[in-house]
Structure formats: structure tokens, C-alpha cells
Amino acid sequence: MAVIFSAILLVLIFKPWRKVMTKKALKYIFLYGISIGCMNLAFYNAIARIPIGIAVGIELTGPIVVAMCSSRKVLDFIWLGVAIVGLAMLLPIHQASNHLDPIGILYALLAGSGWACYILFGRKASALHGSSSVAIGSVIASCFLFPIGIWQTGSAMFSLELIPMVFVVSLLASAIPYGLDMMALPKLPAKTFSTLMSLSPVFAALSGLIVLHEQLTYYQWLAIVFIIISSMGTVLAISQPTKLKSTRPSN
């Protein structure tokens, strides 16, 4: 329901009907929307099973891989190795992390894959159709997620008691961030934005601690730090001062 509410808000904000869409743009916007849907579905299933900070840390491997694909320097593979070390520390093969749900970790990895697709298809869709692509993509994502939501939750999805909370979540987690992204990102260098994005696992972990009272071990914090260092190192190694249209997910 949160994705549906955010789609409605984004349509009202960006008014996508004002611009004619080409067939090529429709193709990438459709893939972009499916990426949004898959990313959200996997992420929310992940945080239902593992702490949100760990889920976001694992999910960040998606953008790291995308950044790696844009360069072939030896240093990039070193940063990739750092990310792999951090990810391995979170896998339930060590005593400190064996209580983590393997299914939750798998969902977080799938969310990372969705985030990578979101970046790739989102850039292309934005280049072809502009900022209104995010509104159309959100509508496609909501159409994709709606039947799955009914199948998973049934009539509880339409509970009047949950609608105010769902609306707040959709506003704070998708609509407002997307709107701010469209205003700020064209003015920010890709390096600056991506470096800030690398800190998202820290804020997610702190949010989980304050709001959900989720406690992480020192070992898990160290693993998240490894992934953050890898992301920041990868971004800072890229010397291209290009602008970034939009690479933000909806969780």
C-alpha cells in the first residue's frame, strides 16, 4: 500500500501526462518500474527477518557492483574484495552471525540486485523521458506489487487502522525523498551523492536501534563498516565528475 500511495503522490507532483512518451522510453520506464517493485518487495521481506542496518548494508552491494562495472583499475578490485569480506562476515557461517536468517540475507541480496537494476534502468529512463519517469515507474511498481500484497496479507491490506501509518511511510520513504532527489541530484556531482549514499547502512542501523530497538553486535557493525568503506573507496576512485539523475531506492 505504501508504494501505491507514493505513486499517487508522485503522479500529482510530476504530472507525467504532460509529456509524450516514446516506445523506447516506455521500455526502460517499464523495466525501471519492475525494478522498483522487486527492490521494495525483497527489501521489506528482508527487514522482516534481519535487522534493517544489516539489510541495507547487504543491499548496498548492488550499487557497488554497478560502480565496479564502470572501471577496470586494480584498486577497484581491492575495494570489491573489502566488500566481499564485509558481506562474508554477515553470512551465517560465523558464530557471531549464525543467528541471522539465511532467507533474510537472500532477500537483502535480491534487494541489492533490484537496486542495481533501478540505477541502470532509471538512468536510461530519466535520460529519455525526464523526471516524470519516476512517477510512471512508481505506478508500474504499484501495479506489480498490488496483487502480491493481496496474496500475502489478504483483507488486512485494506485495514482502515493501518492506512494513516501507510500514508506516512509512503510520504517519508518514497514521495518526499523522490521529490527532493529530483531537485537536488541534478546539482550534485555523482561522487558527492554516492559518497553520502554509502552512509545509508549507518543511518539505517541507527534508525533500527532507536525505533525498532534492534541491537547489532560489534562484529556486525564491523562488517557494515567494511561495506561502507568499499562503497566510498569505489566512488572516490572514480574521477568522472558527472551528474547523477537519480539512484535512490524506496526503503
C-alpha positions as CSV (number, residue, x, y, z in Angstrom):
1,M,0.0,0.0,0.0
2,A,2.9,2.4,0.7
3,V,4.1,2.1,-2.9
4,I,0.5,2.8,-4.1
5,F,0.2,5.9,-2.0
6,S,3.6,7.2,-3.1
7,A,2.8,6.5,-6.7
8,I,-0.3,8.7,-6.4
9,L,1.6,11.5,-4.8
10,L,4.4,11.4,-7.4
11,V,1.9,11.4,-10.2
12,L,0.3,14.6,-8.7
13,I,3.7,16.2,-8.2
14,F,5.3,15.4,-11.6
15,K,2.2,15.3,-13.8
16,P,3.6,12.7,-16.3
17,W,0.7,13.2,-18.7
18,R,2.2,16.5,-19.9
19,K,4.9,14.8,-21.9
20,V,4.5,12.4,-24.8
21,M,6.2,9.0,-24.2
22,T,8.2,7.2,-27.0
23,K,8.2,3.4,-27.3
24,K,11.8,3.3,-26.3
25,A,11.2,5.4,-23.2
26,L,8.3,3.1,-22.3
27,K,10.5,0.1,-22.4
28,Y,13.0,1.5,-20.0
29,I,10.4,3.0,-17.7
30,F,8.6,-0.4,-17.5
31,L,11.9,-2.1,-16.6
32,Y,12.6,0.7,-14.1
33,G,9.1,0.3,-12.5
34,I,9.6,-3.5,-12.2
35,S,13.0,-2.9,-10.6
36,I,11.3,-0.6,-8.0
37,G,8.7,-3.3,-7.3
38,C,11.2,-6.1,-6.9
39,M,13.6,-4.0,-4.8
40,N,10.8,-3.0,-2.4
41,L,9.3,-6.5,-2.2
42,A,12.7,-8.0,-1.5
43,F,13.8,-5.3,1.0
44,Y,10.7,-5.4,3.1
45,N,10.9,-9.2,3.3
46,A,14.5,-8.8,4.3
47,I,13.9,-6.4,7.2
48,A,11.1,-8.7,8.4
49,R,13.8,-11.3,9.1
50,I,17.1,-9.5,9.8
51,P,18.0,-6.1,11.3
52,I,17.5,-3.1,9.0
53,G,21.1,-1.9,9.2
54,I,22.4,-5.3,8.1
55,A,19.8,-5.5,5.3
56,V,20.8,-2.1,3.9
57,G,24.5,-3.0,4.3
58,I,24.0,-6.1,2.2
59,E,21.7,-4.2,-0.2
60,L,24.4,-1.7,-0.8
61,T,26.5,-4.4,-2.6
62,G,24.2,-3.8,-5.7
63,P,25.3,-0.2,-6.3
64,I,28.9,-1.2,-5.5
65,V,28.8,-3.8,-8.3
66,V,27.3,-1.2,-10.7
67,A,30.1,1.2,-9.8
68,M,32.7,-1.5,-10.3
69,C,31.5,-2.2,-13.8
70,S,32.3,1.4,-14.9
71,S,36.1,0.9,-14.2
72,R,38.8,-1.7,-14.6
73,K,41.5,-0.4,-12.3
74,V,43.3,-2.7,-9.9
75,L,42.2,-0.5,-7.0
76,D,38.6,-1.2,-7.8
77,F,39.0,-4.9,-7.3
78,I,40.7,-4.2,-4.0
79,W,37.6,-2.3,-2.9
80,L,35.4,-5.1,-4.2
81,G,37.4,-7.5,-2.0
82,V,36.7,-5.3,1.0
83,A,33.0,-5.5,0.2
84,I,33.2,-9.3,-0.1
85,V,34.9,-9.5,3.3
86,G,32.2,-7.4,4.9
87,L,29.5,-9.5,3.2
88,A,31.1,-12.8,4.3
89,M,31.2,-11.5,7.9
90,L,27.4,-11.1,7.7
91,L,26.7,-14.6,6.3
92,P,25.6,-17.2,8.8
93,I,28.9,-19.1,8.6
94,H,30.5,-17.5,11.7
95,Q,29.5,-17.8,15.3
96,A,28.8,-14.1,15.5
97,S,26.3,-14.1,12.7
98,N,24.9,-17.6,12.7
99,H,21.6,-16.3,14.2
100,L,20.8,-14.3,11.1
101,D,18.1,-15.7,9.0
102,P,19.6,-17.0,5.7
103,I,16.3,-16.2,3.9
104,G,16.5,-12.7,5.1
105,I,20.1,-12.4,3.8
106,L,19.0,-13.8,0.5
107,Y,16.2,-11.2,0.3
108,A,18.7,-8.4,1.0
109,L,20.9,-9.7,-1.8
110,L,17.9,-9.7,-4.1
111,A,17.1,-6.2,-3.0
112,G,20.7,-5.2,-3.9
113,S,20.2,-6.7,-7.3
114,G,16.9,-4.7,-7.7
115,W,18.8,-1.5,-6.6
116,A,21.4,-2.2,-9.3
117,C,18.7,-2.6,-11.9
118,Y,17.0,0.5,-10.6
119,I,20.1,2.5,-11.2
120,L,20.8,1.2,-14.7
121,F,17.2,1.4,-16.0
122,G,16.4,4.6,-14.0
123,R,19.3,6.5,-15.6
124,K,18.2,5.4,-19.1
125,A,14.5,6.2,-18.4
126,S,15.4,9.6,-17.0
127,A,17.6,10.4,-20.0
128,L,14.8,9.5,-22.4
129,H,11.7,10.9,-20.5
130,G,12.9,13.2,-17.8
131,S,12.0,13.4,-14.1
132,S,8.4,12.3,-14.7
133,S,9.8,8.7,-15.3
134,V,9.8,8.2,-11.5
135,A,6.0,8.8,-11.3
136,I,5.2,6.4,-14.1
137,G,7.7,3.9,-12.8
138,S,6.1,4.0,-9.4
139,V,2.7,3.4,-10.9
140,I,4.1,0.3,-12.7
141,A,5.7,-0.9,-9.5
142,S,2.4,-0.5,-7.6
143,C,0.5,-2.5,-10.2
144,F,3.2,-5.2,-9.9
145,L,3.0,-5.2,-6.1
146,F,-0.7,-4.9,-5.5
147,P,-1.7,-8.5,-6.3
148,I,1.3,-9.8,-4.4
149,G,0.2,-7.7,-1.4
150,I,-3.3,-9.1,-1.5
151,W,-2.0,-12.6,-1.8
152,Q,0.3,-12.2,1.2
153,T,-1.9,-10.2,3.5
154,G,-5.4,-10.6,2.3
155,S,-8.0,-8.2,3.7
156,A,-5.5,-6.9,6.2
157,M,-4.0,-4.8,3.4
158,F,-7.2,-2.6,3.4
159,S,-7.4,-2.2,7.2
160,L,-8.5,1.4,8.0
161,E,-6.3,1.4,11.1
162,L,-3.2,0.9,9.0
163,I,-3.9,3.5,6.3
164,P,-2.7,6.5,8.2
165,M,0.6,4.8,9.0
166,V,1.0,3.5,5.5
167,F,0.4,7.1,4.2
168,V,3.1,8.5,6.5
169,V,5.5,5.8,5.4
170,S,4.8,6.4,1.7
171,L,5.3,10.1,2.2
172,L,8.5,9.9,4.2
173,A,10.1,6.8,2.5
174,S,9.2,7.5,-1.2
175,A,7.3,10.6,-2.2
176,I,9.3,13.3,-0.3
177,P,12.8,11.7,-1.0
178,Y,12.0,11.3,-4.7
179,G,10.9,14.9,-4.9
180,L,14.0,16.1,-3.1
181,D,16.2,13.9,-5.3
182,M,14.8,15.4,-8.5
183,M,15.6,18.9,-7.2
184,A,19.0,18.2,-5.7
185,L,20.6,15.4,-7.7
186,P,21.0,17.4,-11.0
187,K,23.1,19.9,-9.0
188,L,25.2,17.3,-7.2
189,P,28.3,15.6,-8.6
190,A,27.9,11.8,-8.8
191,K,30.9,11.4,-6.4
192,T,29.3,13.6,-3.7
193,F,25.9,11.9,-3.8
194,S,27.3,8.3,-4.0
195,T,29.6,9.0,-1.0
196,L,26.6,10.2,1.0
197,M,24.6,7.1,-0.1
198,S,27.4,4.9,1.2
199,L,26.5,6.0,4.7
200,S,22.9,4.7,4.4
201,P,23.6,1.5,6.4
202,V,24.8,3.6,9.4
203,F,21.6,5.6,9.4
204,A,19.5,2.5,8.8
205,A,21.2,0.8,11.8
206,L,20.7,3.8,14.0
207,S,17.1,4.0,13.0
208,G,16.6,0.3,13.8
209,L,18.2,0.9,17.2
210,I,16.1,4.0,18.1
211,V,12.8,3.0,16.5
212,L,12.8,-0.8,16.5
213,H,15.3,-1.4,19.4
214,E,17.4,-3.6,17.1
215,Q,20.8,-4.4,18.7
216,L,23.8,-5.2,16.5
217,T,27.0,-6.9,17.7
218,Y,30.4,-5.3,17.3
219,Y,31.2,-7.9,14.7
220,Q,28.1,-6.9,12.7
221,W,28.9,-3.2,12.9
222,L,32.5,-4.0,11.7
223,A,31.0,-5.9,8.7
224,I,28.8,-2.9,7.8
225,V,31.9,-0.6,8.1
226,F,33.7,-2.8,5.7
227,I,30.9,-2.5,3.1
228,I,30.7,1.3,3.6
229,I,34.5,1.7,3.2
230,S,34.3,-0.4,0.0
231,S,31.5,1.8,-1.4
232,M,33.2,5.1,-0.5
233,G,36.5,3.8,-1.9
234,T,34.9,2.7,-5.1
235,V,33.1,6.1,-5.6
236,L,36.2,8.2,-4.7
237,A,38.3,6.2,-7.1
238,I,36.0,7.3,-10.0
239,S,37.3,10.6,-11.3
240,Q,34.4,11.4,-13.7
241,P,32.6,14.5,-12.3
242,T,29.4,13.6,-14.0
243,K,25.9,14.5,-12.7
244,L,23.6,11.8,-11.4
245,K,20.0,11.9,-12.4
246,S,18.5,9.5,-9.7
247,T,19.9,6.5,-7.9
248,R,17.8,6.4,-4.7
249,P,15.7,3.4,-3.7
250,S,12.3,3.4,-1.8
251,N,13.0,1.6,1.7
